[in-house]
Amino acid sequence: MARIAFIGLGNMGGGMAANLAKAGHEVVAFDLAEAALAKAEANGCTRAGSAAEAVANAEAVVTMLPAGKHVRQVYEASVIGTAPSSAILIDCSTIDVATAREEIGKAEAKGYQMVDAPVSGGIAAAEGGTLTFMVGGTDDAFERARPFLEQMGKAVIHAGGAGAGQAAKICNNMLLGASMVATCETFVMAQRLGLDPQTFFDIASKASGQCWSMTTYCPLPGVGPQTPADRGYEGGFAAALMLKDLRLAMEAAESVDAYTPMGAHAEELYTRFAESLGGGGKDFSAIIKMLDDSWHAPEGTATTGTPPITTLKG
C-alpha cells in the first residue's frame, strides 16, 4: 500500500479519497474547509495542515480542484519541488486543456511523471468507486497512475498525451449538455402535443431518438429510472458545473477553430438558467423547468438584462 496525498476534498474529492483509504492506502488529505477535513478523517484519512505537508514523502499525489488557476497555484506552490520526484502526480480536476499541458510540462521538467485524469460519473459514483477516468499523459505515467485510479473508478481509459484527458472530458460534457437540452425540450413538446410522458419515454427509449439523457437520466420525475428529477432536482451534477464545462468546451473550440453551434447554444441556455435565473445549484436536468416556462428565479436573484426566453428558443 502507498502513501497518497489527496488535495481537494469537495463533493467529488471526499468520496474519492475515502475509497483510497478503504483500499488500504495511507491517505494524507488537505482541504481549506474544516468540514471537509473532518469528514475525510472520519473516512480513514489523515489530516494535513497544508498542501505542502500533505505531499511530503508521498508516493502519489491526487488533486481534485475547482479550476485551472487553483491547479496552477497548488502544483507550483506546494507540489512541484516539495513532493518527492519519484511520486506520480494525478490531477483529476476538470480544467482547460492548455493549463493541463502547461502544468504537466512543468512537472516533467522537474523530473516528475504526471497525468491529467478528469472524471465522469457524479457524486454517487465518486462515493461508490464507479467513476470513469479519462487520462492524458505518457504511457509510463498512465501505467503508474492506473492502479490508484482503478481503486476509485470502474473504467480508466488512456485518452492520449498530456491534456488529452481534459479534451475528452469537455467534448463528452458538451455532448451531454446539448443532448440534455434536446431531451428536455422534446419532453415539453411531447406533453403539449398530448402525449403521456411515460408512453413517450417507452417509445423513444426504444427508438432512434434514445440517448443517455433520456434512458438513464430522464429529466421528468416519475419517468424511467430514478434520477435527480425525482428528488426535486437536488444532488446529481449541478447546472453551474455543466456551465463551467460548456465554457471550457467553447474556449477549446475557439482555440482550434471548431464550429460548435449546438454546444454554443447549450452554453447560452445554461448561462441563462444557472446565472440569470439562479438555477446553478440545481441538477443540470432542471433546465427543463426553464424550457417549459415554469421556472421562477429565486427571490433576490438579479435578472436585469436577461434576454427573454423566446429569444433563446428562437
C-alpha positions, -999 to +999 in steps of 0.1 A: +000+000+000+011+036-007+013+069+010-011+092-010-015+129-007-051+140-016-057+177-021-093+189-026-120+172-006-152+186-020-183+167-032-162+146-055-128+145-039-141+135-005-156+103-018-125+095-039-101+100-010-123+077+012-122+049-014-084+051-015-083+049+023-108+020+021-084+002-002-057+003+025-036+033+014-023+058+039-042+089+026-029+123+039-056+148+030-058+185+028-086+210+021-093+246+030-127+236+045-127+223+081-159+203+075-143+185+045-112+176+066-133+163+094-153+141+070-121+128+055-107+119+089-140+100+097-135+081+064-100+069+074-077+097+061-051+116+080-054+153+080-026+176+069-021+212+079-013+223+043-009+210+008+029+211+012+026+190+043+003+165+026+027+158-003+058+154+018+070+118+014+041+109-008+043+082-034+013+096-053-004+130-053-040+133-063-057+166-067-094+175-073-097+213-075-123+237-089-104+254-118-072+258-137-060+287-115-063+265-084-044+236-101-016+260-112-013+275-077-013+242-058+012+225-081+036+254-085+035+265-048+031+232-030+037+201-051+064+205-077+097+207-058+081+196-025+068+162-032+095+135-039+103+135-076+095+098-076+058+105-068+033+101-096+012+132-099-025+128-108-048+158-114-084+148-115-098+184-118-117+194-148-098+224-163-088+239-196-065+218-219-038+245-221-033+247-183-032+209-180-005+206-207+014+235-191+015+220-156+024+186-169+053+201-188+065+220-157+063+188-136+082+168-162+109+194-164+115+188-127+117+150-131+081+141-122+056+119-141+021+135-142-013+128-158-045+148-162-073+124-153-107+142-151-137+121-142-173+114-153-200+099-131-210+124-104-211+124-066-227+090-063-201+074-085-173+092-066-186+077-033-193+043-048-159+040-066-176+037-101-161+068-118-148+068-154-114+084-157-102+099-190-064+101-187-038+122-206-001+116-203+028+093-214+023+056-214+046+052-184+028+078-164-005+063-172+006+028-161+018+043-128-014+062-122-037+033-133-037+012-101-047+042-080-074+053-104-088+018-106-095+019-069-117+049-074-134+040-107-149+014-129-132+025-161-097+040-166-091+050-202-059+064-217-070+092-240-036+101-253-008+126-244-008+155-219-041+173-219-060+145-238-080+136-207-093+172-204-100+172-241-121+140-238-139+153-208-150+186-222-161+170-255-181+144-236-198+171-215-205+193-244-224+164-260-241+157-226-252+193-222-265+196-257-283+163-256-299+171-222-313+203-236-327+184-266-342+158-244-359+184-221-374+204-250-386+172-266-405+161-234-420+195-231-432+194-267-445+158-264-466+168-235-480+199-252-489+176-282-509+155-258-485+125-253-483+109-219-447+113-207-442+077-197-457+065-230-433+088-249-404+075-228-414+039-236-414+047-273-384+070-277-362+049-254-365+020-278-364+041-310-338+061-329-341+091-306-329+073-275-299+087-256-283+086-222-300+118-211-334+101-217-329+065-208-306+069-178-311+104-166-347+114-176-354+150-167-390+143-157-400+129-122-416+095-122-405+085-157-377+059-163-351+051-137-348+073-105-329+105-112-324+139-095-357+149-111-374+126-085-356+145-057-367+180-067-336+182-089-313+181-059-279+163-060-265+150-092-245+173-114-251+210-107-261+232-136-233+256-126-208+228-132-223+220-165-220+256-175-183+256-164-176+226-186-195+241-216-175+273-213-143+252-212-155+234-244-163+267-261-128+281-252-112+249-266-134+250-298-123+286-304-086+277-299-088+251-327-113+269-349-140+242-344-176+252-354-198+240-325-232+257-328-251+232-307-225+235-279-227+273-281-264+273-278-263+249-249-239+273-232-262+302-238-292+283-223-273+271-192-259+307-187-295+319-185-306+291-162-276+289-139-268+326-136-296+349-148-324+327-132-305+314-102-307+277-111-269+270-107-274+248-076-300+225-091-292+194-112-285+203-148-316+184-159-337+210-141-333+232-172-365+215-183-383+238-159-370+269-178-379+254-212-415+248-201-417+283-186-423+271-151-390+281-135-390+313-115-358+328-103-353+325-065-361+356-045-332+381-047-318+369-079-308+397-102-323+392-137-317+427-151-307+424-188-318+388-191-329+381-226-365+368-230-368+330-232-385+334-266-352+349-279-333+319-266-358+295-281-357+311-315 
